[in-house]
Amino acid sequence: MGSFEQVISDNDHFRIKFYIPLLCLLAIVYSSFIPFQFRLVEMQEALDQFRRIPYLDLQITNRADWIANILLYIPFGFSLIGWMLKKKHSFSEKFIIFFGVFLCCVTIAVVIEFCQIFISPRTVSLNDLIAETIGTCLGIGLWIFPGQKLIGLWAIIKTDTRPDIVLNAFMVLYLTALFCISLFPFDFLISLKEINDKCAIWMAAPLLGGLNFSLTYIIKTTVDAASYAPIGVFTAFKYKASNPKKKFLLTCSFSFIVAFTVEALQFFTASGVSHSRSIPLRVLGAIAGLFVIKWIFNNLNNLKSFMTGLLFVISPVYIIMVMKIGGWSTKGWQSVEKGVSSFDVHMLIPFYFHYFSTETRAVQSLILNFGMYIPIGFSGWFFYRLQHKNKNIYLSITVLFAFLFSFVIESGKLMQKGLHPDFTNVIVAVVSSIITFKISDKFIFIFHDIFDSNFITGGGNVQ
C-alpha cells in the first residue's frame, strides 16, 4: 500500500487543463438560464429588485434545489484552482490565487443571479448566492485537501502501466463515485424533528414495501445490484493468489460494508429511500462479479466465440428492453399526424426537461439513460478487439449506432400517448458509448493475467 500512496503523491500536481474550468463555467451559465424564456424588465427596475433580493425560508422539500447550487460551483472552484495553481508557487502566491479564484467565482455568481431577473420563471434569492459562495469555498477546500489526491488517482489511470496500481486507483475512484451518486443531492436531515419524521415513515413502511415485478422495476433493481459487481471483480484480482473461500468471504464482507454504509447515509437524506432489502441484493451483485471472473478463468479457450454468440443472441432482447424503458407501448400508440403535431422545439434543447423535474429524478434519469447505452459502447469495443482494425473507425461506427438508435427511441415517443421525446438522451447515449469504448480499451491490460498478449494486441486466441 505504501507504494500505491507514493504513486499518488507523485501525481499530486497533475495539472488540470484550461478547458475543464471553462466547461464548468459554461455548465453554470447554461443551467442558470434554462428554460431560456426571456422577459422584458427595465434596467432600473431590475437593479431595484436586486437590491431587495429576499432571503427565503426554505423547507425540507426545497433543500435539494438549494444544494444543487452548491454542487454546481464546487467543480468550478475546484478546477479553476487546479488550473491556476502550480507546485512552484510560494505560500503568498498561493494565497493570492485562492483569494482570486474565490472572488472570481462569487462575482460570476452575483452577475448570473442578476441576469436571472430577466429569465422566466427564474427567481432570485439571497439563498442562491449563499449556496454558490459555499460551493466555491468547498471547491477550493476540496483542492487543498483530498482533491489533489483524486487528481493523482486519475493521473494514475491515464498514464500508469502497472495493472495493480491502476486497479487500486480505479477502485478508490469507483467507491467515491458510488457514494456521490447514491447520496445525491446530499439533502441531509438537519434537525431532530426531521430525523424523527423520517424514522416514523421508515418504521411504518412494510418490509417489502414498493416491491413489484414490473420490467422497469426489475431492470432498475438489477442495475443497482450490478453496480456492485466491480467489488467482486476487484477482490478476484487483488487477492488472486488466495483460495476461493477467502475471496468469497472478502467479497461478501466488503460489499456488505459498502452497501450498509450507503443505506445508512441515505436514511439521513430527505430524498433518499432506504430499503433493507437493497443490501443483500447489492451483495449478490458483488458475488456475481466475482463468479463472472471465475467463469472467465475456467472458459478461456471459448471466451471469444462465446462472447460473440452472446452479443448476437441478446441484441434483440436488449433492443426490446430499451424500447420498454423508453416508454414504448406503455399507454398505447397514436397517429403519425398527432405525433408530429405534438413536436415542440423545446424537445431539442439539451436538459430542458430536467429543469421541470426534481434534482433527484433528473440525475436518476441521466444515470438510467447513460447505463442503457453502455452495451453499445462495449459491443463496439469488443468487435474492434476481434478485428483489431482502425480504432477510430470502430469508435465512429459505435458512436453513429448509439446516435441513430437513441434518436429512433426518442423520436418514437412522439407516437406514444402521454410521452414526449427528450433529445438530451441522444447526447447522453453518444457520451455513454464513447466513455464505455475508451474505458474498456484502457483497462484491457489489467486483465493481462487472463488474456494472452495476442488478445491484448488484438489478434490470436485466448489461452
C-alpha positions as CSV (number, residue, x, y, z in Angstrom):
1,M,0.0,0.0,0.0
2,G,2.9,2.3,0.7
3,S,4.0,2.1,-3.0
4,F,0.4,3.0,-4.0
5,E,0.4,6.0,-1.8
6,Q,3.8,7.1,-3.1
7,V,2.5,6.9,-6.7
8,I,-0.5,9.1,-5.7
9,S,1.9,11.6,-4.1
10,D,4.0,11.7,-7.3
11,N,0.9,12.6,-9.2
12,D,-0.5,15.2,-6.8
13,H,0.3,18.1,-9.0
14,F,-1.1,16.7,-12.2
15,R,-2.3,19.8,-14.0
16,I,-5.9,20.4,-14.9
17,K,-6.4,21.6,-18.5
18,F,-7.9,25.0,-19.1
19,Y,-11.0,23.7,-20.9
20,I,-12.2,21.9,-17.7
21,P,-13.0,25.1,-15.7
22,L,-14.3,26.7,-18.9
23,L,-16.7,23.8,-19.4
24,C,-17.8,24.1,-15.7
25,L,-18.5,27.8,-16.3
26,L,-20.5,27.1,-19.4
27,A,-22.5,24.5,-17.5
28,I,-23.2,27.0,-14.8
29,V,-24.4,29.7,-17.3
30,Y,-26.4,27.2,-19.3
31,S,-28.2,25.6,-16.3
32,S,-28.8,29.0,-14.8
33,F,-30.6,30.3,-17.9
34,I,-32.8,27.3,-18.7
35,P,-35.6,27.4,-19.9
36,F,-34.4,30.4,-21.9
37,Q,-37.8,32.3,-21.6
38,F,-36.7,35.9,-21.5
39,R,-38.8,38.6,-20.0
40,L,-38.6,42.4,-20.5
41,V,-37.6,44.2,-17.4
42,E,-36.4,47.8,-17.2
43,M,-32.8,48.1,-16.0
44,Q,-33.7,50.4,-13.1
45,E,-36.4,48.0,-12.0
46,A,-34.0,45.1,-12.3
47,L,-31.5,47.0,-10.1
48,D,-34.2,47.8,-7.6
49,Q,-35.2,44.1,-7.5
50,F,-31.7,43.0,-6.9
51,R,-31.2,45.5,-4.1
52,R,-34.2,44.0,-2.4
53,I,-33.1,40.4,-3.0
54,P,-35.0,38.3,-0.5
55,Y,-33.9,35.6,1.9
56,L,-36.4,32.7,1.6
57,D,-37.3,30.3,4.4
58,L,-36.6,27.0,2.6
59,Q,-38.5,23.9,3.6
60,I,-37.1,20.4,3.5
61,T,-38.7,19.9,0.1
62,N,-36.7,22.8,-1.4
63,R,-33.4,21.8,0.1
64,A,-32.3,19.7,-2.8
65,D,-32.7,22.6,-5.3
66,W,-30.7,24.8,-2.9
67,I,-27.9,22.2,-2.5
68,A,-27.8,21.9,-6.3
69,N,-26.5,25.5,-6.4
70,I,-23.7,24.4,-4.0
71,L,-22.8,21.4,-6.2
72,L,-22.8,23.5,-9.3
73,Y,-20.0,25.7,-8.1
74,I,-17.8,23.0,-6.4
75,P,-16.3,21.7,-9.6
76,F,-15.8,25.2,-11.0
77,G,-13.9,26.4,-7.9
78,F,-12.0,23.1,-7.8
79,S,-10.9,23.0,-11.4
80,L,-10.1,26.7,-11.5
81,I,-7.7,26.3,-8.6
82,G,-6.3,23.2,-10.2
83,W,-5.6,25.0,-13.5
84,M,-4.0,28.1,-11.9
85,L,-2.0,26.6,-9.1
86,K,1.5,25.3,-9.7
87,K,3.8,23.4,-7.4
88,K,6.5,26.1,-7.6
89,H,4.2,28.8,-6.3
90,S,5.2,30.3,-2.9
91,F,2.8,30.5,0.0
92,S,1.9,34.1,-0.6
93,E,1.3,33.4,-4.3
94,K,-1.0,30.5,-3.4
95,F,-2.9,32.7,-1.1
96,I,-3.4,35.3,-3.8
97,I,-4.6,32.6,-6.2
98,F,-7.0,31.2,-3.7
99,F,-8.5,34.6,-3.0
100,G,-8.6,35.5,-6.7
101,V,-10.5,32.3,-7.5
102,F,-12.9,32.9,-4.7
103,L,-13.5,36.5,-5.8
104,C,-13.9,35.4,-9.4
105,C,-16.5,32.7,-8.6
106,V,-18.5,34.9,-6.3
107,T,-18.5,37.7,-8.9
108,I,-19.7,35.3,-11.6
109,A,-22.4,34.1,-9.2
110,V,-23.7,37.6,-8.5
111,V,-23.7,38.5,-12.2
112,I,-25.6,35.3,-13.1
113,E,-28.2,35.9,-10.3
114,F,-28.8,39.4,-11.5
115,C,-29.2,38.2,-15.1
116,Q,-31.8,35.7,-13.9
117,I,-34.2,38.6,-13.2
118,F,-34.6,38.7,-17.0
119,I,-35.3,34.9,-17.2
120,S,-38.8,33.5,-16.6
121,P,-39.8,31.6,-14.4
122,R,-36.4,32.0,-12.6
123,T,-36.4,33.5,-9.1
124,V,-33.6,35.4,-7.4
125,S,-32.8,35.0,-3.8
126,L,-30.1,35.5,-1.2
127,N,-30.2,31.8,-0.5
128,D,-28.8,31.0,-4.0
129,L,-25.9,33.5,-3.5
130,I,-25.1,31.9,-0.2
131,A,-25.2,28.4,-1.7
132,E,-23.0,29.4,-4.6
133,T,-20.5,31.0,-2.2
134,I,-20.5,27.8,-0.1
135,G,-19.9,25.8,-3.2
136,T,-17.0,27.9,-4.2
137,C,-15.4,27.6,-0.8
138,L,-16.0,23.8,-0.8
139,G,-14.4,23.5,-4.3
140,I,-11.3,25.4,-3.1
141,G,-11.2,23.4,0.1
142,L,-11.5,20.1,-1.8
143,W,-8.5,21.0,-3.9
144,I,-6.4,21.8,-0.8
145,F,-7.3,18.6,1.0
146,P,-8.4,15.4,-0.9
147,G,-8.8,16.9,-4.3
148,Q,-5.1,16.7,-5.4
149,K,-5.1,13.0,-4.3
150,L,-8.2,12.4,-6.5
151,I,-6.5,14.1,-9.4
152,G,-3.4,12.0,-8.7
153,L,-5.6,8.8,-8.9
154,W,-6.9,10.0,-12.3
155,A,-3.4,10.6,-13.5
156,I,-2.5,7.0,-12.5
157,I,-5.4,5.7,-14.5
158,K,-4.4,7.7,-17.6
159,T,-0.7,7.3,-17.5
160,D,0.4,4.3,-15.3
161,T,1.1,0.9,-16.9
162,R,1.1,-1.2,-13.8
163,P,-2.2,-3.1,-13.6
164,D,-2.2,-3.5,-9.7
165,I,-1.6,0.3,-9.2
166,V,-4.3,1.2,-11.8
167,L,-6.7,-1.3,-10.3
168,N,-6.3,0.3,-6.9
169,A,-6.7,3.8,-8.3
170,F,-9.8,2.7,-10.2
171,M,-11.4,1.1,-7.1
172,V,-10.9,4.3,-5.0
173,L,-12.5,6.5,-7.7
174,Y,-15.3,3.9,-8.2
175,L,-16.2,3.9,-4.5
176,T,-16.0,7.8,-4.4
177,A,-18.4,8.0,-7.4
178,L,-20.7,5.3,-6.0
179,F,-21.1,7.2,-2.7
180,C,-21.6,10.5,-4.5
181,I,-24.3,9.1,-6.9
182,S,-26.0,7.2,-4.1
183,L,-26.2,10.3,-1.8
184,F,-27.1,12.9,-4.4
185,P,-28.4,15.6,-4.0
186,F,-26.9,15.5,-0.4
187,D,-30.0,16.9,1.2
188,F,-29.2,15.7,4.6
189,L,-31.6,16.0,7.5
190,I,-30.5,18.8,9.8
191,S,-32.9,18.6,12.8
192,L,-34.0,16.1,15.3
193,K,-37.6,16.6,14.1
194,E,-36.7,15.7,10.5
195,I,-34.9,12.6,11.7
196,N,-37.9,11.5,13.8
197,D,-40.3,12.1,10.9
198,K,-38.1,10.1,8.6
199,C,-37.8,7.3,11.2
200,A,-41.6,7.2,11.6
201,I,-42.0,6.8,7.8
202,W,-39.4,4.1,7.7
203,M,-40.9,2.2,10.6
204,A,-44.4,2.4,9.1
205,A,-43.4,1.1,5.7
206,P,-43.8,-2.7,5.2
207,L,-40.6,-4.8,5.0
208,L,-41.3,-5.4,1.3
209,G,-42.9,-2.1,0.6
210,G,-42.6,-0.9,-3.0
211,L,-41.7,-4.4,-4.2
212,N,-43.2,-5.3,-7.6
213,F,-42.3,-7.4,-10.6
214,S,-42.7,-4.8,-13.4
215,L,-40.0,-4.9,-16.1
216,T,-38.9,-1.4,-15.2
217,Y,-38.5,-2.3,-11.5
218,I,-36.6,-5.5,-12.3
219,I,-34.2,-3.7,-14.6
220,K,-33.7,-0.9,-12.1
221,T,-33.0,-3.4,-9.3
222,T,-30.7,-5.4,-11.5
223,V,-28.7,-2.3,-12.5
224,D,-28.4,-1.3,-8.8
225,A,-27.1,-4.8,-7.9
226,A,-24.8,-4.8,-10.9
227,S,-23.2,-1.5,-9.8
228,Y,-21.6,-3.5,-7.0
229,A,-20.1,-6.1,-9.4
230,P,-16.8,-4.2,-9.6
231,I,-16.2,-5.0,-5.9
232,G,-16.2,-8.7,-6.7
233,V,-14.0,-8.2,-9.8
234,F,-11.6,-6.1,-7.6
235,T,-11.5,-8.8,-5.0
236,A,-10.8,-11.5,-7.6
237,F,-7.8,-9.7,-8.9
238,K,-6.5,-8.1,-5.7
239,Y,-6.5,-11.5,-3.9
240,K,-5.9,-13.7,-7.0
241,A,-3.5,-15.9,-5.0
242,S,-6.0,-16.6,-2.2
243,N,-8.3,-19.6,-2.1
244,P,-11.9,-19.3,-3.4
245,K,-13.5,-19.4,0.0
246,K,-11.4,-16.4,1.2
247,K,-12.2,-14.4,-1.9
248,F,-15.9,-15.2,-1.4
249,L,-15.9,-14.1,2.2
250,L,-13.9,-10.9,1.4
251,T,-16.3,-10.0,-1.4
252,C,-19.4,-10.5,0.9
253,S,-17.8,-8.6,3.7
254,F,-16.6,-5.7,1.6
255,S,-19.8,-5.3,-0.4
256,F,-21.9,-5.6,2.8
257,I,-20.0,-2.8,4.5
258,V,-20.3,-0.5,1.4
259,A,-24.0,-1.3,0.9
260,F,-24.8,-0.9,4.6
261,T,-23.0,2.4,4.8
262,V,-24.8,3.7,1.7
263,E,-28.2,2.7,3.1
264,A,-27.4,4.2,6.5
265,L,-26.4,7.5,5.0
266,Q,-29.4,7.5,2.6
267,F,-31.6,7.2,5.6
268,F,-30.4,10.6,6.8
269,T,-31.2,12.4,3.5
270,A,-34.6,13.9,2.7
271,S,-34.9,12.4,-0.8
272,G,-33.2,9.1,-0.1
273,V,-35.3,6.0,0.0
274,S,-33.7,3.4,2.3
275,H,-34.7,-0.3,1.8
276,S,-33.0,-3.0,3.9
277,R,-33.6,-5.5,1.0
278,S,-31.2,-3.4,-1.1
279,I,-28.2,-4.6,1.0
280,P,-28.4,-8.4,0.2
281,L,-29.2,-7.6,-3.5
282,R,-26.1,-5.5,-3.8
283,V,-24.0,-8.2,-2.0
284,L,-25.3,-10.6,-4.6
285,G,-24.2,-8.2,-7.3
286,A,-20.7,-8.2,-5.9
287,I,-20.7,-12.0,-5.7
288,A,-21.9,-12.1,-9.4
289,G,-18.9,-10.0,-10.3
290,L,-16.6,-12.5,-8.5
291,F,-18.2,-15.5,-10.2
292,V,-18.1,-13.9,-13.7
293,I,-14.3,-13.6,-13.3
294,K,-14.1,-17.2,-12.1
295,W,-16.2,-18.3,-15.1
296,I,-13.8,-16.4,-17.4
297,F,-10.8,-18.2,-15.9
298,N,-12.5,-21.6,-16.5
299,N,-13.6,-20.9,-20.0
300,L,-10.7,-19.0,-21.6
301,N,-10.5,-21.2,-24.7
302,N,-14.0,-20.5,-25.8
303,L,-14.3,-16.9,-24.5
304,K,-14.2,-15.1,-27.8
305,S,-16.7,-17.3,-29.6
306,F,-19.0,-17.4,-26.5
307,M,-19.0,-13.6,-26.2
308,T,-19.6,-13.1,-30.0
309,G,-22.5,-15.5,-29.9
310,L,-23.9,-13.9,-26.7
311,L,-23.9,-10.4,-28.1
312,F,-25.8,-11.6,-31.2
313,V,-28.3,-13.6,-29.1
314,I,-29.1,-10.9,-26.5
315,S,-29.1,-8.0,-29.0
316,P,-32.9,-8.4,-29.8
317,V,-33.6,-8.7,-26.1
318,Y,-31.6,-5.5,-25.4
319,I,-33.4,-3.6,-28.1
320,I,-36.8,-4.6,-26.7
321,M,-35.7,-3.7,-23.2
322,V,-34.5,-0.2,-24.3
323,M,-37.8,0.4,-26.1
324,K,-39.7,-0.7,-23.0
325,I,-37.7,1.5,-20.7
326,G,-38.2,4.3,-23.2
327,G,-41.9,4.0,-22.7
328,W,-42.9,2.4,-26.0
329,S,-46.4,0.8,-25.9
330,T,-46.9,1.8,-22.2
331,K,-50.0,3.9,-22.9
332,G,-50.7,3.0,-26.5
333,W,-49.9,4.4,-29.9
334,Q,-51.3,7.5,-31.5
335,S,-51.5,8.6,-35.2
336,V,-48.5,9.9,-37.0
337,E,-50.4,13.2,-37.6
338,K,-51.0,13.7,-33.9
339,G,-47.4,12.7,-33.0
340,V,-45.9,15.1,-35.5
341,S,-48.2,17.9,-34.4
342,S,-47.1,17.4,-30.8
343,F,-43.5,18.1,-31.6
344,D,-42.1,21.2,-29.9
345,V,-38.7,22.8,-30.5
346,H,-38.0,22.7,-26.7
347,M,-37.6,19.0,-27.1
348,L,-34.3,19.7,-28.9
349,I,-32.9,21.9,-26.1
350,P,-30.4,19.8,-24.0
351,F,-31.5,19.3,-20.4
352,Y,-34.6,21.4,-21.0
353,F,-37.0,19.0,-19.2
354,H,-34.6,18.4,-16.3
355,Y,-35.4,22.0,-15.1
356,F,-39.0,21.0,-14.6
357,S,-38.1,17.9,-12.6
358,T,-36.6,17.4,-9.2
359,E,-32.8,17.2,-8.9
360,T,-33.0,13.6,-7.8
361,R,-35.3,12.4,-10.6
362,A,-33.2,14.4,-13.2
363,V,-30.0,12.6,-12.0
364,Q,-31.7,9.2,-11.9
365,S,-32.9,9.8,-15.5
366,L,-29.4,10.8,-16.5
367,I,-27.8,7.7,-14.9
368,L,-30.5,5.4,-16.4
369,N,-30.1,6.6,-19.9
370,F,-26.3,6.5,-19.6
371,G,-26.5,2.9,-18.4
372,M,-28.9,1.9,-21.2
373,Y,-26.3,2.6,-23.9
374,I,-23.3,1.1,-22.2
375,P,-23.8,-2.2,-24.0
376,I,-23.4,-0.4,-27.4
377,G,-20.1,1.1,-26.3
378,F,-18.9,-2.3,-25.0
379,S,-20.0,-4.2,-28.1
380,G,-18.3,-1.7,-30.4
381,W,-15.1,-2.1,-28.4
382,F,-15.3,-5.9,-28.4
383,F,-15.7,-6.2,-32.2
384,Y,-12.8,-3.8,-32.6
385,R,-10.7,-6.1,-30.4
386,L,-11.8,-9.1,-32.5
387,Q,-10.7,-7.5,-35.8
388,H,-8.1,-5.0,-34.5
389,K,-8.6,-2.7,-37.4
390,N,-8.5,1.1,-37.2
391,K,-9.7,2.0,-33.7
392,N,-11.1,5.4,-34.8
393,I,-13.3,3.7,-37.4
394,Y,-14.8,1.3,-34.9
395,L,-15.3,4.1,-32.4
396,S,-17.0,6.2,-35.1
397,I,-19.3,3.4,-36.0
398,T,-20.1,2.7,-32.4
399,V,-21.0,6.4,-31.8
400,L,-23.1,6.6,-35.0
401,F,-25.0,3.5,-34.0
402,A,-25.6,4.9,-30.5
403,F,-26.8,8.2,-32.0
404,L,-29.2,6.6,-34.5
405,F,-30.6,4.0,-32.1
406,S,-31.2,6.6,-29.3
407,F,-32.7,9.0,-31.9
408,V,-35.2,6.4,-33.0
409,I,-36.1,5.6,-29.4
410,E,-36.7,9.3,-28.6
411,S,-38.5,10.0,-31.9
412,G,-40.8,7.0,-31.3
413,K,-42.1,8.7,-28.2
414,L,-43.9,11.2,-30.4
415,M,-46.2,8.3,-31.4
416,Q,-46.8,7.3,-27.8
417,K,-49.7,8.7,-25.8
418,G,-48.7,10.8,-22.9
419,L,-45.0,10.8,-23.8
420,H,-42.6,13.4,-25.3
421,P,-39.1,12.9,-26.6
422,D,-36.1,14.4,-24.8
423,F,-33.3,14.5,-27.3
424,T,-30.9,15.2,-24.4
425,N,-30.9,11.4,-24.2
426,V,-29.3,11.2,-27.6
427,I,-26.4,13.3,-26.3
428,V,-26.2,11.0,-23.2
429,A,-26.2,7.9,-25.4
430,V,-23.3,9.2,-27.5
431,V,-21.3,10.2,-24.4
432,S,-22.0,6.8,-22.8
433,S,-20.8,4.9,-25.9
434,I,-17.6,6.9,-26.2
435,I,-16.7,6.6,-22.5
436,T,-17.5,2.8,-22.4
437,F,-15.5,2.2,-25.5
438,K,-12.4,4.1,-24.2
439,I,-12.6,2.7,-20.7
440,S,-12.9,-0.8,-22.0
441,D,-9.8,-0.3,-24.2
442,K,-7.9,1.4,-21.4
443,F,-8.4,-1.4,-18.9
444,I,-7.8,-4.4,-21.1
445,F,-4.2,-4.6,-19.9
446,I,-5.5,-5.1,-16.3
447,F,-6.6,-8.5,-17.5
448,H,-3.2,-9.5,-18.7
449,D,-3.3,-12.3,-16.2
450,I,-6.3,-13.8,-18.0
451,F,-5.7,-13.0,-21.6
452,D,-2.6,-13.6,-23.6
453,S,-0.7,-10.8,-25.3
454,N,-2.3,-11.7,-28.6
455,F,-5.7,-10.8,-27.4
456,I,-4.4,-7.6,-25.8
457,T,-2.8,-6.5,-29.0
458,G,-5.9,-7.6,-31.0
459,G,-5.1,-11.0,-32.5
460,G,-4.8,-14.7,-31.7
461,N,-6.8,-16.8,-29.3
462,V,-7.4,-16.8,-25.6
463,Q,-5.2,-19.2,-23.8
